[in-house]
């Protein structure tokens, strides 16, 4: 697996990269607005590819 596909960012880290609060990111995942993430037990992780895809979708909606 390439490094950009590895689940390396938690909610706090991913939200900081995206420029949103971790609460907003959690809500978007819970509401099904974001489907690109890894679920590891009870933890959610995002890869660099996931974050890039989320950023692209945010640009479209701005």
N, CA, C and O atoms as a Tinker XYZ file with bonds, in Angstrom:
   248  protein
     1  N      0.846000   -1.174000    0.000000    73     2
     2  CA     0.000000    0.000000    0.000000    64     1     3
     3  C      0.896000    1.242000    0.000000    63     2     4     5
     4  O      1.843000    1.327000    0.781000    81     3
     5  N      0.596000    2.194000   -0.869000    73     3     6
     6  CA     1.382000    3.412000   -0.945000    64     5     7
     7  C      1.074000    4.312000    0.240000    63     6     8     9
     8  O     -0.013000    4.249000    0.814000    81     7
     9  N      2.037000    5.147000    0.600000    73     7    10
    10  CA     1.888000    5.965000    1.808000    64     9    11
    11  C      0.686000    6.899000    1.745000    63    10    12    13
    12  O      0.080000    7.171000    2.781000    81    11
    13  N      0.313000    7.410000    0.544000    73    11    14
    14  CA    -0.833000    8.312000    0.466000    64    13    15
    15  C     -2.158000    7.577000    0.672000    63    14    16    17
    16  O     -3.199000    8.212000    0.840000    81    15
    17  N     -2.123000    6.235000    0.659000    73    15    18
    18  CA    -3.318000    5.433000    0.894000    64    17    19
    19  C     -3.421000    4.921000    2.328000    63    18    20    21
    20  O     -4.435000    4.338000    2.710000    81    19
    21  N     -2.373000    5.139000    3.122000    73    19    22
    22  CA    -2.370000    4.643000    4.493000    64    21    23
    23  C     -3.241000    5.519000    5.389000    63    22    24    25
    24  O     -3.216000    6.743000    5.264000    81    23
    25  N     -4.007000    4.909000    6.288000    73    23    26
    26  CA    -4.853000    5.676000    7.200000    64    25    27
    27  C     -4.013000    6.320000    8.300000    63    26    28    29
    28  O     -3.771000    5.703000    9.338000    81    27
    29  N     -3.570000    7.548000    8.080000    73    27    30
    30  CA    -2.600000    8.150000    8.996000    64    29    31
    31  C     -3.115000    9.344000    9.790000    63    30    32    33
    32  O     -2.453000    9.771000   10.736000    81    31
    33  N     -4.273000    9.895000    9.438000    73    31    34
    34  CA    -4.758000   11.096000   10.111000    64    33    35
    35  C     -6.039000   10.813000   10.898000    63    34    36    37
    36  O     -6.957000   10.165000   10.395000    81    35
    37  N     -6.089000   11.307000   12.140000    73    35    38
    38  CA    -7.322000   11.182000   12.923000    64    37    39
    39  C     -8.210000   12.389000   12.629000    63    38    40    41
    40  O     -7.870000   13.219000   11.785000    81    39
    41  N     -9.340000   12.491000   13.317000    73    39    42
    42  CA   -10.266000   13.601000   13.091000    64    41    43
    43  C     -9.588000   14.960000   13.276000    63    42    44    45
    44  O     -9.763000   15.860000   12.454000    81    43
    45  N     -8.821000   15.108000   14.345000    73    43    46
    46  CA    -8.198000   16.397000   14.652000    64    45    47
    47  C     -7.193000   16.795000   13.571000    63    46    48    49
    48  O     -7.186000   17.938000   13.113000    81    47
    49  N     -6.352000   15.856000   13.169000    73    47    50
    50  CA    -5.338000   16.145000   12.160000    64    49    51
    51  C     -5.960000   16.432000   10.806000    63    50    52    53
    52  O     -5.571000   17.384000   10.130000    81    51
    53  N     -6.924000   15.615000   10.408000    73    51    54
    54  CA    -7.583000   15.801000    9.112000    64    53    55
    55  C     -8.342000   17.125000    9.082000    63    54    56    57
    56  O     -8.298000   17.840000    8.081000    81    55
    57  N     -9.033000   17.456000   10.166000    73    55    58
    58  CA    -9.786000   18.708000   10.226000    64    57    59
    59  C     -8.855000   19.910000   10.120000    63    58    60    61
    60  O     -9.188000   20.897000    9.464000    81    59
    61  N     -7.706000   19.836000   10.752000    73    59    62
    62  CA    -6.741000   20.940000   10.668000    64    61    63
    63  C     -6.268000   21.133000    9.232000    63    62    64    65
    64  O     -6.183000   22.266000    8.758000    81    63
    65  N     -5.965000   20.056000    8.543000    73    63    66
    66  CA    -5.534000   20.125000    7.141000    64    65    67
    67  C     -6.648000   20.707000    6.277000    63    66    68    69
    68  O     -6.390000   21.502000    5.373000    81    67
    69  N     -7.888000   20.307000    6.559000    73    67    70
    70  CA    -9.034000   20.758000    5.774000    64    69    71
    71  C     -9.478000   22.176000    6.122000    63    70    72    73
    72  O    -10.229000   22.794000    5.367000    81    71
    73  N     -9.018000   22.694000    7.260000    73    71    74
    74  CA    -9.390000   24.036000    7.672000    64    73    75
    75  C    -10.793000   24.119000    8.252000    63    74    76    77
    76  O    -11.465000   25.144000    8.139000    81    75
    77  N    -11.229000   23.022000    8.878000    73    75    78
    78  CA   -12.546000   22.971000    9.517000    64    77    79
    79  C    -12.359000   22.442000   10.935000    63    78    80    81
    80  O    -11.274000   21.976000   11.282000    81    79
    81  N    -13.388000   22.506000   11.741000    73    79    82
    82  CA   -13.284000   21.967000   13.097000    64    81    83
    83  C    -13.437000   20.440000   13.060000    63    82    84    85
    84  O    -14.034000   19.878000   12.141000    81    83
    85  N    -12.887000   19.799000   14.074000    73    83    86
    86  CA   -13.032000   18.339000   14.134000    64    85    87
    87  C    -14.493000   17.964000   14.336000    63    86    88    89
    88  O    -14.929000   16.904000   13.886000    81    87
    89  N    -15.253000   18.826000   15.010000    73    87    90
    90  CA   -16.686000   18.550000   15.216000    64    89    91
    91  C    -17.430000   18.550000   13.883000    63    90    92    93
    92  O    -18.315000   17.723000   13.662000    81    91
    93  N    -17.074000   19.476000   12.997000    73    91    94
    94  CA   -17.701000   19.515000   11.675000    64    93    95
    95  C    -17.360000   18.259000   10.891000    63    94    96    97
    96  O    -18.230000   17.667000   10.253000    81    95
    97  N    -16.105000   17.852000   10.935000    73    95    98
    98  CA   -15.696000   16.635000   10.220000    64    97    99
    99  C    -16.426000   15.412000   10.774000    63    98   100   101
   100  O    -16.888000   14.568000   10.005000    81    99
   101  N    -16.534000   15.310000   12.080000    73    99   102
   102  CA   -17.266000   14.192000   12.692000    64   101   103
   103  C    -18.730000   14.193000   12.246000    63   102   104   105
   104  O    -19.292000   13.144000   11.931000    81   103
   105  N    -19.332000   15.369000   12.223000    73   103   106
   106  CA   -20.736000   15.485000   11.815000    64   105   107
   107  C    -20.916000   15.077000   10.361000    63   106   108   109
   108  O    -21.868000   14.372000   10.026000    81   107
   109  N    -20.002000   15.519000    9.494000    73   107   110
   110  CA   -20.088000   15.159000    8.077000    64   109   111
   111  C    -19.980000   13.654000    7.880000    63   110   112   113
   112  O    -20.697000   13.080000    7.060000    81   111
   113  N    -19.083000   13.011000    8.631000    73   111   114
   114  CA   -18.952000   11.548000    8.546000    64   113   115
   115  C    -20.234000   10.889000    9.059000    63   114   116   117
   116  O    -20.761000    9.980000    8.418000    81   115
   117  N    -20.736000   11.339000   10.207000    73   115   118
   118  CA   -21.950000   10.756000   10.795000    64   117   119
   119  C    -23.161000   10.946000    9.887000    63   118   120   121
   120  O    -24.022000   10.071000    9.804000    81   119
   121  N    -23.225000   12.093000    9.204000    73   119   122
   122  CA   -24.354000   12.386000    8.312000    64   121   123
   123  C    -24.217000   11.728000    6.945000    63   122   124   125
   124  O    -25.128000   11.805000    6.120000    81   123
   125  N    -23.076000   11.078000    6.704000    73   123   126
   126  CA   -22.866000   10.404000    5.419000    64   125   127
   127  C    -22.402000   11.330000    4.310000    63   126   128   129
   128  O    -22.361000   10.923000    3.149000    81   127
   129  N    -22.052000   12.569000    4.641000    73   127   130
   130  CA   -21.572000   13.516000    3.629000    64   129   131
   131  C    -20.164000   13.154000    3.163000    63   130   132   133
   132  O    -19.771000   13.470000    2.039000    81   131
   133  N    -19.413000   12.492000    4.031000    73   131   134
   134  CA   -18.064000   12.027000    3.695000    64   133   135
   135  C    -18.054000   10.522000    3.860000    63   134   136   137
   136  O    -18.368000    9.989000    4.924000    81   135
   137  N    -17.686000    9.853000    2.786000    73   135   138
   138  CA   -17.651000    8.393000    2.810000    64   137   139
   139  C    -16.232000    7.856000    2.666000    63   138   140   141
   140  O    -16.010000    6.646000    2.712000    81   139
   141  N    -15.270000    8.769000    2.492000    73   139   142
   142  CA   -13.885000    8.375000    2.268000    64   141   143
   143  C    -13.102000    8.395000    3.578000    63   142   144   145
   144  O    -12.527000    9.416000    3.956000    81   143
   145  N    -13.091000    7.265000    4.257000    73   143   146
   146  CA   -12.339000    7.132000    5.492000    64   145   147
   147  C    -12.169000    5.650000    5.803000    63   146   148   149
   148  O    -12.848000    4.798000    5.229000    81   147
   149  N    -11.261000    5.361000    6.713000    73   147   150
   150  CA   -11.058000    4.002000    7.210000    64   149   151
   151  C    -11.648000    3.918000    8.600000    63   150   152   153
   152  O    -11.507000    4.849000    9.394000    81   151
   153  N    -12.297000    2.830000    8.898000    73   151   154
   154  CA   -12.813000    2.565000   10.239000    64   153   155
   155  C    -11.950000    1.458000   10.826000    63   154   156   157
   156  O    -11.951000    0.333000   10.325000    81   155
   157  N    -11.218000    1.772000   11.883000    73   155   158
   158  CA   -10.345000    0.814000   12.551000    64   157   159
   159  C    -10.877000    0.610000   13.968000    63   158   160   161
   160  O    -10.565000    1.388000   14.870000    81   159
   161  N    -11.667000   -0.423000   14.160000    73   159   162
   162  CA   -12.333000   -0.606000   15.446000    64   161   163
   163  C    -13.327000    0.522000   15.639000    63   162   164   165
   164  O    -14.233000    0.706000   14.826000    81   163
   165  N    -13.161000    1.276000   16.711000    73   163   166
   166  CA   -14.046000    2.422000   16.930000    64   165   167
   167  C    -13.397000    3.744000   16.523000    63   166   168   169
   168  O    -13.920000    4.816000   16.829000    81   167
   169  N    -12.268000    3.667000   15.837000    73   167   170
   170  CA   -11.542000    4.865000   15.415000    64   169   171
   171  C    -11.708000    5.085000   13.914000    63   170   172   173
   172  O    -11.766000    4.135000   13.133000    81   171
   173  N    -11.782000    6.340000   13.535000    73   171   174
   174  CA   -11.864000    6.719000   12.127000    64   173   175
   175  C    -10.535000    7.352000   11.752000    63   174   176   177
   176  O    -10.004000    8.186000   12.486000    81   175
   177  N    -10.002000    6.949000   10.602000    73   175   178
   178  CA    -8.740000    7.493000   10.105000    64   177   179
   179  C     -8.912000    7.882000    8.640000    63   178   180   181
   180  O     -9.708000    7.293000    7.909000    81   179
   181  N     -8.147000    8.884000    8.237000    73   179   182
   182  CA    -8.185000    9.397000    6.877000    64   181   183
   183  C     -6.803000    9.288000    6.264000    63   182   184   185
   184  O     -5.799000    9.528000    6.935000    81   183
   185  N     -6.747000    8.925000    4.991000    73   183   186
   186  CA    -5.473000    8.893000    4.268000    64   185   187
   187  C     -5.284000   10.232000    3.566000    63   186   188   189
   188  O     -6.203000   11.049000    3.512000    81   187
   189  N     -4.100000   10.449000    3.035000    73   187   190
   190  CA    -3.839000   11.663000    2.257000    64   189   191
   191  C     -4.758000   11.712000    1.046000    63   190   192   193
   192  O     -5.239000   12.785000    0.682000    81   191
   193  N     -5.012000   10.569000    0.415000    73   191   194
   194  CA    -5.940000   10.523000   -0.720000    64   193   195
   195  C     -7.349000   10.927000   -0.297000    63   194   196   197
   196  O     -8.026000   11.663000   -1.015000    81   195
   197  N     -7.792000   10.450000    0.861000    73   195   198
   198  CA    -9.123000   10.820000    1.365000    64   197   199
   199  C     -9.209000   12.328000    1.554000    63   198   200   201
   200  O    -10.188000   12.953000    1.147000    81   199
   201  N     -8.193000   12.909000    2.164000    73   199   202
   202  CA    -8.193000   14.348000    2.418000    64   201   203
   203  C     -8.191000   15.121000    1.107000    63   202   204   205
   204  O     -8.885000   16.130000    0.983000    81   203
   205  N     -7.423000   14.662000    0.133000    73   203   206
   206  CA    -7.406000   15.318000   -1.181000    64   205   207
   207  C     -8.785000   15.281000   -1.833000    63   206   208   209
   208  O     -9.228000   16.274000   -2.411000    81   207
   209  N     -9.458000   14.146000   -1.741000    73   207   210
   210  CA   -10.807000   14.023000   -2.313000    64   209   211
   211  C    -11.801000   14.940000   -1.592000    63   210   212   213
   212  O    -12.666000   15.542000   -2.228000    81   211
   213  N    -11.677000   15.045000   -0.278000    73   211   214
   214  CA   -12.561000   15.936000    0.477000    64   213   215
   215  C    -12.303000   17.385000    0.082000    63   214   216   217
   216  O    -13.246000   18.155000   -0.099000    81   215
   217  N    -11.033000   17.764000   -0.053000    73   215   218
   218  CA   -10.688000   19.128000   -0.458000    64   217   219
   219  C    -11.277000   19.456000   -1.829000    63   218   220   221
   220  O    -11.802000   20.549000   -2.041000    81   219
   221  N    -11.188000   18.514000   -2.747000    73   219   222
   222  CA   -11.756000   18.734000   -4.090000    64   221   223
   223  C    -13.256000   18.940000   -4.009000    63   222   224   225
   224  O    -13.801000   19.805000   -4.693000    81   223
   225  N    -13.937000   18.146000   -3.170000    73   223   226
   226  CA   -15.387000   18.298000   -3.067000    64   225   227
   227  C    -15.743000   19.624000   -2.388000    63   226   228   229
   228  O    -16.773000   20.216000   -2.710000    81   227
   229  N    -14.918000   20.097000   -1.462000    73   227   230
   230  CA   -15.163000   21.390000   -0.822000    64   229   231
   231  C    -15.013000   22.527000   -1.825000    63   230   232   233
   232  O    -15.775000   23.493000   -1.790000    81   231
   233  N    -14.031000   22.417000   -2.721000    73   231   234
   234  CA   -13.822000   23.451000   -3.735000    64   233   235
   235  C    -15.014000   23.562000   -4.673000    63   234   236   237
   236  O    -15.358000   24.658000   -5.114000    81   235
   237  N    -15.635000   22.454000   -4.976000    73   235   238
   238  CA   -16.784000   22.436000   -5.869000    64   237   239
   239  C    -17.964000   23.150000   -5.219000    63   238   240   241
   240  O    -18.726000   23.833000   -5.903000    81   239
   241  N    -18.125000   22.997000   -3.888000    73   239   242
   242  CA   -19.271000   23.547000   -3.185000    64   241   243
   243  C    -19.087000   24.979000   -2.721000    63   242   244   245
   244  O    -20.034000   25.588000   -2.224000    81   243
   245  N    -17.904000   25.527000   -2.869000    73   243   246
   246  CA   -17.647000   26.898000   -2.390000    64   245   247
   247  C    -18.165000   27.911000   -3.374000    63   246   248
   248  O    -18.040000   29.114000   -3.145000    81   247
